[in-house]
Amino acid sequence: MWDRIVLLPVALIIGMVMGSFYNVLIYRLPRKISIIDPKRSFCPICGHQLAWKDNIPLISYLILKGRCRYCAAAISVRYPIVEMLTASLFTLAIYLTNNMIDLFSLWIFFSAAIVASAIDFEYMLIPDSAVIVTGIGGLLWSWHHGHITLSLITAAFAFGIFLLIYLLSKGGMGFGDVEYFGVLALFLTPFSAVMSVLIASVVALAYALPQVIVHKAGRKTRVPFGPFLAIGTTIAMLLNFHLFY
Ligand SMILES: [Zn+2]
């Protein structure tokens, strides 16, 4: 058993720092900019290299009132949101488990989900690296929970069924969704995988419906499915977790 009061500030700080790094990934991965070069972050508008004091997670955004110190361009609200979301989910994970391996696989899962979701919302694509990282987390999780064989079979079926939908829907679903759900299913068992898709579909529909109404039905509204698959998997995994383990 671990001391949650001690771990709480640790998870918050690690979450903030990692969230700040995920902002770099979210900006650079789809633009094919190297993650390590340039080493220092820069303003995407004026290109000015950022000093350490411009780069403190959340705090810099608040102090600078959401504007670049050098050109005063508005900084996307995505930056503080990603930092707070990462810190919140990292902290949540501490309350969901009291085991280091579980905590690590949950952090991996949440991290990849945040990066994949932000990129999917903007570019309608899920980077391969997020798929690979999620797969590693899923293997770790199901191995540690003693259902790795069942999860591998679940993943194979999840991939197969999504592949079929992908081929039949002719562009309605991206191949990234097929790959992503294939690895998400490594966290799941057959029952929770079905629950995950159901929850994902309901939440995606709730998200898309107002847009369809505003744009008046007929105009093709594309909805990124990755973020909703991640939400569905989180809920299904936790339900499964509390029911059966
Ligand atoms: Zn600037």
Residues whose N, C-alpha, C, O or C-beta is under 5 A from the ligand:
A	BS01	ZN	C43 I45 C46 G47 C68 Y70 C71 A72 A73
